[in-house]
Amino acid sequence: MTAPAIADKPTGASRILHTSDWHLGVTCRGESRAADHDALIEEIVSIAQAARPDLVVHTGDLFDGARPGYDDMIRALLAVRRLSEVAPIVVICGNHDSEGLLRVLGEAVGDPGAEGWDPHGPCAQRIRFLPKPCLPEAGAVATYTVEGGPDIRLGCLPFVHANRLIVGFDELGDANATYAEKIRLLAAEISRSVLDGFDHTSQVAVWASHLHVEGARLSSERQIHVSGAYAADTAHLNAAYGYLAFGHIHRPQDLPGGRGRYAGSILEVDFGEEAEDKVVVLADLKPATYPTITPIALTAGRRLLRPHGTLAEIAQRAGTIGDAICEVTVDPDPAAPNELDMSSLATAVREALPNATVVGVIDARRPADITLDETNESADEETLSTAFRSYLTSHGAGVVGSADPERVASLFDELLGAVELGQDPTVTEDLELAALNIASGPGGSV
């Protein structure tokens, strides 16, 4: 792969390469993204070789699930090793990652344990995995020496589950403190170590986290609305930090206040991220001055597209759609009768897009007359719930088929609520089935 044109690091600066949310192992409607990941990893390594950073920071969700396949484990290790040949690399745990697996990977590459860790001494490890939130003396703070530039003092806070924070760090404050309050306390404890003996003339400070920041925006372009109990605030991070590197939100964006970036995911994980420009980020830092932050576009891998139109219009777009992964909506065509059934329509779509991977076909030729109750939602605030209801209403029978659309919408609300609270979802139909099984008695049938 041809190395991209990247400006040289400014004289007297330290350079960070920030990437995040690789989600190795993710599929799209059953379609593997392994080949896309291989192409993107090759591109990221090429960017690193051209940019020559002093430190690579991966801010979480290396994997898409807690139990990735062996191929993805090997893919991750090889990628991390290749990047470590360019510069030291730190990988922190995201909410999709397994703490246990990252610990195993960390031990495999020889990371030190908590005993004897010196946050202010030069870090000798080329590869570090940080599998869980911890205090500075256990590895949350590290110092990297830079030739020809300021040393980097790095503070890390991997993803924090609300229940773990409540029971695991009670020594930092009131056990009844909110999630956000305890995040602030933990961040403050780490920051105190980062800035202990910090020399503003010869060092720069960097913060790395996998958290939701208040004011961040979803890939759907709608602002995330969560209670203050679950949103961190970058305003509470010390102004001495030259760059704030965050993961968790997939849409690449500046952090509120412009002090850093969400690097975003490296590929479109689902169709909600359609047409997003994916990036890695270069941050050039000098002591006591604002950083130069440069997003570098990623171009490898297949894109996700949701083309819609008549069958003829979709066929005319085959050249621009190319090898994309597609969910196709077929609109009514006044010039042609609806003579194809759903099975034949799917075949016709795939023939119209010979180079694309079609993972879904929505038949909008006979839209259903669906009306959903939206009276409980604020008129001036569009949420995930209202967005999904709008989607059901616009796509009609192509989405819900013979199901009750109001039940589909309410089921979405139930699942969304459980996810936001970090709970296992409780579905009414499951409870009803369980009750029937209990009523039937041991060995009975319903």
C-alpha positions as CSV (number, residue, x, y, z in Angstrom):
1,M,0.0,0.0,0.0
2,T,1.3,3.5,-0.9
3,A,2.1,5.5,2.2
4,P,-0.2,8.6,2.5
5,A,1.3,12.1,2.3
6,I,1.7,13.2,5.9
7,A,3.5,16.3,7.2
8,D,6.7,15.8,9.2
9,K,6.4,16.1,12.9
10,P,7.1,19.7,14.0
11,T,10.5,20.4,15.5
12,G,10.4,20.1,19.3
13,A,7.1,18.2,19.3
14,S,5.9,14.8,20.4
15,R,3.5,12.9,18.1
16,I,0.6,10.7,19.2
17,L,-1.2,8.3,16.8
18,H,-4.7,7.8,18.2
19,T,-6.9,5.0,16.9
20,S,-9.9,3.3,18.5
21,D,-12.9,0.9,18.2
22,W,-11.6,-1.6,15.7
23,H,-14.3,-4.1,16.7
24,L,-12.4,-7.1,15.3
25,G,-14.9,-10.0,14.8
26,V,-17.9,-7.8,14.0
27,T,-20.2,-9.0,11.3
28,C,-22.9,-7.1,9.3
29,R,-26.0,-9.1,8.9
30,G,-23.9,-12.2,9.0
31,E,-21.3,-10.9,6.6
32,S,-17.7,-11.2,7.9
33,R,-15.7,-8.0,8.0
34,A,-12.3,-9.9,8.4
35,A,-11.1,-8.9,4.9
36,D,-12.1,-5.3,5.6
37,H,-10.2,-5.3,8.8
38,D,-7.1,-6.8,7.2
39,A,-7.1,-4.0,4.6
40,L,-7.7,-1.3,7.2
41,I,-4.9,-2.6,9.5
42,E,-2.6,-2.6,6.5
43,E,-3.6,1.0,5.9
44,I,-3.1,2.0,9.6
45,V,0.3,0.4,9.7
46,S,1.2,2.3,6.5
47,I,0.1,5.6,8.1
48,A,2.1,4.9,11.2
49,Q,5.2,4.1,9.2
50,A,4.8,7.4,7.3
51,A,3.8,9.5,10.4
52,R,6.5,8.1,12.7
53,P,4.6,8.8,16.0
54,D,6.3,8.6,19.4
55,L,3.4,6.8,20.9
56,V,0.3,4.9,19.6
57,V,-2.8,5.0,21.7
58,H,-5.7,2.6,21.1
59,T,-8.7,3.8,23.2
60,G,-10.6,0.6,23.5
61,D,-13.0,-1.9,21.8
62,L,-10.1,-3.7,20.1
63,F,-12.6,-6.6,19.7
64,D,-16.3,-6.7,19.1
65,G,-17.1,-9.2,21.8
66,A,-15.7,-10.8,24.9
67,R,-15.0,-14.1,23.2
68,P,-13.4,-13.3,19.8
69,G,-12.4,-16.2,17.5
70,Y,-8.8,-17.3,17.3
71,D,-8.3,-15.7,13.9
72,D,-9.2,-12.3,15.4
73,M,-7.0,-12.8,18.4
74,I,-4.1,-13.5,16.1
75,R,-5.1,-10.5,13.9
76,A,-5.0,-8.3,16.9
77,L,-1.7,-9.4,18.2
78,L,0.0,-9.2,14.8
79,A,-1.4,-5.7,14.2
80,V,-0.3,-4.5,17.6
81,R,3.2,-6.0,17.1
82,R,3.5,-4.3,13.7
83,L,2.6,-1.0,15.2
84,S,5.0,-1.5,18.1
85,E,7.8,-1.7,15.6
86,V,7.1,1.9,14.8
87,A,6.4,3.2,18.3
88,P,5.3,2.0,21.8
89,I,1.6,1.2,21.9
90,V,-1.0,1.2,24.7
91,V,-4.3,-0.6,24.3
92,I,-7.0,0.1,26.9
93,C,-10.1,-2.0,27.5
94,G,-13.4,-0.9,26.0
95,N,-16.9,-2.0,26.9
96,H,-16.9,-4.7,24.2
97,D,-13.5,-6.1,25.3
98,S,-12.9,-8.9,27.8
99,E,-10.8,-7.8,30.8
100,G,-9.6,-11.4,31.1
101,L,-8.5,-11.6,27.5
102,L,-6.7,-8.3,27.5
103,R,-4.9,-9.4,30.6
104,V,-3.8,-12.7,28.9
105,L,-2.6,-10.7,25.9
106,G,-0.7,-8.3,28.1
107,E,1.0,-11.2,29.9
108,A,1.8,-12.8,26.6
109,V,3.8,-9.8,25.5
110,G,5.5,-9.4,28.9
111,D,3.8,-6.5,30.5
112,P,4.6,-5.9,34.2
113,G,2.1,-6.5,36.9
114,A,1.2,-4.0,39.6
115,E,4.2,-4.8,41.8
116,G,7.1,-2.4,41.2
117,W,5.3,-0.2,38.6
118,D,6.8,3.3,38.6
119,P,4.4,5.7,36.9
120,H,7.1,8.4,36.7
121,G,10.0,6.2,35.5
122,P,10.5,5.7,31.7
123,C,8.2,3.0,30.4
124,A,10.3,0.3,28.8
125,Q,7.4,-1.8,27.4
126,R,6.8,-1.5,23.6
127,I,3.3,-3.0,24.1
128,R,1.0,-2.5,27.0
129,F,-2.6,-3.7,27.5
130,L,-4.5,-2.0,30.2
131,P,-7.4,-4.5,30.9
132,K,-9.3,-2.7,33.7
133,P,-9.6,0.6,35.5
134,C,-6.8,0.9,38.1
135,L,-4.9,3.4,40.2
136,P,-1.5,4.9,39.1
137,E,0.7,2.5,41.0
138,A,-1.0,-0.4,39.2
139,G,-0.3,1.0,35.7
140,A,-2.8,3.8,35.0
141,V,0.0,6.2,34.5
142,A,3.1,5.8,32.4
143,T,5.9,8.1,31.2
144,Y,7.4,7.7,27.7
145,T,10.7,9.3,26.8
146,V,10.8,11.0,23.4
147,E,14.0,11.8,21.4
148,G,14.0,15.4,20.2
149,G,10.7,16.2,21.9
150,P,9.0,16.5,25.2
151,D,8.4,13.3,27.3
152,I,4.8,12.1,27.3
153,R,3.1,11.5,30.7
154,L,0.1,9.3,29.9
155,G,-3.0,8.8,32.2
156,C,-5.4,6.0,31.2
157,L,-8.9,5.2,32.3
158,P,-10.4,2.1,30.5
159,F,-14.2,1.6,30.3
160,V,-15.8,1.6,33.7
161,H,-18.9,-0.5,34.3
162,A,-21.2,1.3,36.8
163,N,-21.4,-1.7,39.1
164,R,-17.6,-2.2,39.1
165,L,-17.0,1.4,39.9
166,I,-19.5,1.4,42.8
167,V,-18.0,-1.7,44.5
168,G,-14.4,-1.4,43.4
169,F,-13.3,2.1,44.3
170,D,-15.1,2.9,47.5
171,E,-11.9,4.2,49.0
172,L,-12.1,7.2,46.7
173,G,-15.3,8.6,48.1
174,D,-18.8,8.0,49.3
175,A,-20.2,4.6,48.4
176,N,-23.5,6.3,47.5
177,A,-21.9,8.8,45.1
178,T,-23.2,8.8,41.5
179,Y,-21.4,7.1,38.6
180,A,-20.3,10.5,37.2
181,E,-19.0,11.6,40.6
182,K,-16.9,8.5,41.0
183,I,-15.6,8.8,37.5
184,R,-14.4,12.3,38.4
185,L,-12.8,11.0,41.6
186,L,-11.0,8.2,39.8
187,A,-9.9,10.6,37.1
188,A,-8.6,13.1,39.6
189,E,-6.6,10.4,41.4
190,I,-5.0,9.4,38.2
191,S,-4.4,13.0,37.2
192,R,-2.7,13.8,40.4
193,S,-0.1,11.2,39.6
194,V,0.2,12.3,36.0
195,L,0.9,15.9,37.2
196,D,3.1,14.9,40.2
197,G,6.4,16.5,39.5
198,F,5.2,17.4,36.0
199,D,7.6,19.8,34.1
200,H,5.5,22.1,31.9
201,T,8.7,23.0,29.9
202,S,9.9,19.5,29.0
203,Q,6.8,17.2,29.2
204,V,3.3,16.9,27.8
205,A,0.3,15.2,29.4
206,V,-2.1,13.0,27.5
207,W,-5.3,11.4,28.8
208,A,-6.8,8.2,27.2
209,S,-10.3,6.9,28.1
210,H,-13.1,4.7,26.8
211,L,-16.1,6.6,28.1
212,H,-19.2,8.6,26.9
213,V,-18.6,12.3,27.2
214,E,-21.4,14.7,27.8
215,G,-22.3,16.4,24.5
216,A,-20.9,13.7,22.2
217,R,-22.9,12.9,19.1
218,L,-24.1,9.6,17.8
219,S,-23.4,8.3,14.3
220,S,-27.0,9.0,13.5
221,E,-26.1,12.7,13.9
222,R,-28.4,13.0,16.9
223,Q,-27.0,14.0,20.3
224,I,-26.8,11.3,22.9
225,H,-29.2,12.1,25.8
226,V,-28.3,10.4,29.0
227,S,-28.6,11.4,32.6
228,G,-25.7,13.1,34.3
229,A,-25.2,9.9,36.2
230,Y,-23.7,8.2,33.1
231,A,-21.9,11.0,31.3
232,A,-18.3,12.1,31.9
233,D,-17.4,15.8,31.4
234,T,-14.0,16.8,29.9
235,A,-14.2,20.1,31.8
236,H,-13.2,18.1,35.0
237,L,-9.9,17.0,33.4
238,N,-7.0,19.2,34.3
239,A,-6.1,22.0,31.8
240,A,-2.5,20.7,31.7
241,Y,-3.5,17.8,29.4
242,G,-2.3,18.6,26.0
243,Y,-4.5,16.0,24.3
244,L,-7.6,14.0,25.3
245,A,-7.9,10.7,23.4
246,F,-11.3,9.1,23.7
247,G,-12.9,5.9,22.4
248,H,-16.5,4.6,22.6
249,I,-18.4,6.8,20.3
250,H,-18.0,5.6,16.7
251,R,-18.6,9.0,14.9
252,P,-15.2,10.7,14.7
253,Q,-15.5,14.2,16.2
254,D,-13.8,16.8,18.3
255,L,-14.5,16.6,22.0
256,P,-16.7,19.3,23.5
257,G,-14.4,22.2,24.2
258,G,-12.0,21.1,21.4
259,R,-9.4,19.6,23.8
260,G,-9.1,16.3,22.0
261,R,-10.9,13.8,19.8
262,Y,-13.0,10.7,19.6
263,A,-11.0,8.8,16.9
264,G,-14.2,6.9,16.1
265,S,-14.4,3.4,14.7
266,I,-12.2,2.4,11.8
267,L,-15.0,1.0,9.7
268,E,-18.8,1.4,9.6
269,V,-19.9,-1.1,12.2
270,D,-23.5,-1.0,11.3
271,F,-25.8,0.9,8.9
272,G,-26.3,3.7,11.4
273,E,-22.7,4.7,10.4
274,E,-23.4,4.8,6.7
275,A,-21.2,7.2,4.7
276,E,-19.2,8.3,7.8
277,D,-15.6,9.3,7.0
278,K,-13.4,7.1,9.2
279,V,-10.0,8.3,10.5
280,V,-7.1,7.8,12.7
281,V,-5.8,10.9,14.5
282,L,-2.3,12.5,14.7
283,A,-1.7,14.9,17.6
284,D,1.5,16.9,17.7
285,L,2.2,18.3,21.1
286,K,4.6,20.9,22.5
287,P,4.8,22.0,26.1
288,A,2.4,24.7,27.2
289,T,0.7,25.2,23.9
290,Y,-2.3,24.0,22.0
291,P,-1.8,20.7,20.0
292,T,-2.0,20.3,16.3
293,I,-4.7,17.7,15.7
294,T,-4.9,16.1,12.2
295,P,-7.4,13.4,11.3
296,I,-6.1,11.1,8.6
297,A,-8.7,9.5,6.4
298,L,-9.0,5.8,6.1
299,T,-10.1,4.6,2.7
300,A,-9.6,0.8,2.8
301,G,-12.4,-1.8,3.3
302,R,-15.9,-2.0,2.0
303,R,-18.4,0.7,2.8
304,L,-22.0,0.2,4.1
305,L,-24.7,1.7,1.9
306,R,-28.5,1.7,2.0
307,P,-29.5,2.5,-1.6
308,H,-33.1,2.8,-2.5
309,G,-35.1,3.4,-5.6
310,T,-36.9,1.3,-8.3
311,L,-35.1,-1.8,-9.4
312,A,-34.1,-0.1,-12.6
313,E,-32.7,2.9,-10.7
314,I,-30.7,0.7,-8.4
315,A,-29.2,-1.2,-11.4
316,Q,-28.1,2.1,-12.9
317,R,-26.1,2.9,-9.7
318,A,-24.2,-0.4,-9.7
319,G,-21.0,1.3,-10.8
320,T,-21.0,3.8,-8.0
321,I,-22.1,1.2,-5.4
322,G,-19.3,-1.1,-6.3
323,D,-18.3,-3.7,-3.7
324,A,-20.2,-2.1,-0.8
325,I,-22.2,-4.1,1.7
326,C,-25.8,-3.1,1.0
327,E,-29.3,-3.0,2.5
328,V,-31.4,-2.2,-0.5
329,T,-34.9,-0.7,-0.4
330,V,-36.9,-1.3,-3.6
331,D,-39.4,1.5,-4.2
332,P,-42.6,1.3,-6.3
333,D,-42.1,1.7,-10.1
334,P,-45.2,3.1,-11.8
335,A,-43.8,1.9,-15.1
336,A,-43.5,-1.7,-14.0
337,P,-46.1,-4.0,-12.3
338,N,-45.1,-5.6,-9.0
339,E,-44.9,-9.0,-10.5
340,L,-41.9,-10.2,-8.5
341,D,-42.4,-11.9,-5.1
342,M,-40.0,-11.3,-2.3
343,S,-37.7,-14.2,-3.2
344,S,-37.5,-13.2,-6.8
345,L,-37.0,-9.5,-5.9
346,A,-34.0,-10.4,-3.7
347,T,-32.5,-12.4,-6.6
348,A,-33.1,-9.5,-9.0
349,V,-31.4,-7.0,-6.6
350,R,-28.3,-9.2,-6.4
351,E,-28.2,-9.5,-10.2
352,A,-28.5,-5.7,-10.5
353,L,-25.6,-5.2,-8.1
354,P,-23.1,-8.0,-9.1
355,N,-20.1,-6.6,-7.2
356,A,-21.9,-5.7,-4.0
357,T,-22.7,-7.8,-1.0
358,V,-26.4,-7.5,-0.5
359,V,-27.3,-8.4,3.1
360,G,-30.9,-7.2,3.1
361,V,-33.7,-6.3,0.7
362,I,-36.7,-4.2,1.9
363,D,-39.8,-4.4,-0.3
364,A,-41.3,-0.9,-0.2
365,R,-43.4,-1.5,-3.3
366,R,-46.5,-2.2,-1.1
367,P,-45.9,0.0,2.0
368,A,-48.2,-0.8,4.9
369,D,-50.4,1.8,6.5
370,I,-48.7,1.8,9.9
371,T,-49.5,4.4,12.6
372,L,-47.5,4.4,15.8
373,D,-48.3,6.3,19.0
374,E,-45.6,9.0,19.4
375,T,-47.5,11.2,21.8
376,N,-45.2,10.5,24.7
377,E,-42.1,12.0,23.0
378,S,-41.1,15.6,23.2
379,A,-41.7,17.4,19.9
380,D,-38.3,19.1,19.9
381,E,-36.1,16.2,20.9
382,E,-35.6,13.2,18.6
383,T,-34.5,10.2,20.5
384,L,-33.5,6.7,19.4
385,S,-37.1,5.6,20.2
386,T,-38.7,8.2,17.9
387,A,-36.1,7.6,15.2
388,F,-36.9,3.8,15.2
389,R,-40.7,4.6,15.1
390,S,-40.2,6.9,12.2
391,Y,-38.2,4.1,10.4
392,L,-41.0,1.6,11.0
393,T,-43.6,4.1,9.7
394,S,-41.7,4.9,6.6
395,H,-40.8,1.3,5.6
396,G,-44.0,-0.4,6.6
397,A,-44.6,-4.0,5.8
398,G,-41.1,-4.3,4.4
399,V,-39.8,-4.2,8.0
400,V,-42.5,-5.7,10.3
401,G,-44.2,-8.1,7.9
402,S,-47.2,-9.6,9.8
403,A,-46.0,-8.5,13.2
404,D,-47.8,-5.9,15.3
405,P,-45.9,-2.7,14.6
406,E,-46.7,-1.2,18.0
407,R,-45.3,-4.3,19.7
408,V,-42.2,-4.1,17.6
409,A,-41.7,-0.5,18.6
410,S,-42.4,-1.1,22.3
411,L,-40.0,-4.1,22.3
412,F,-37.3,-1.8,20.9
413,D,-38.0,0.6,23.8
414,E,-37.7,-2.3,26.3
415,L,-34.4,-3.5,24.9
416,L,-33.0,0.0,24.7
417,G,-33.9,0.7,28.3
418,A,-32.2,-2.4,29.5
419,V,-29.0,-1.6,27.6
420,E,-28.9,1.9,29.0
421,L,-29.2,0.6,32.5
422,G,-26.7,-2.2,31.9
423,Q,-29.3,-4.8,32.8
424,D,-30.4,-8.1,31.1
425,P,-33.5,-7.3,29.1
426,T,-36.8,-8.8,30.4
427,V,-39.2,-9.4,27.5
428,T,-42.9,-9.8,28.3
429,E,-43.3,-12.7,25.9
430,D,-40.5,-14.6,27.7
431,L,-42.2,-14.1,31.0
432,E,-45.5,-15.4,29.6
433,L,-43.8,-18.5,28.2
434,A,-42.1,-19.1,31.5
435,A,-45.4,-18.9,33.3
436,L,-46.9,-21.3,30.9
437,N,-44.1,-23.8,31.4
438,I,-44.4,-23.5,35.2
439,A,-48.2,-24.0,35.0
440,S,-47.7,-27.2,32.9
441,G,-45.6,-28.8,35.7
442,P,-42.5,-30.9,35.4
443,G,-42.3,-32.8,32.1
444,G,-45.5,-31.2,31.0
445,S,-46.2,-29.5,27.7
446,V,-48.0,-26.4,26.7
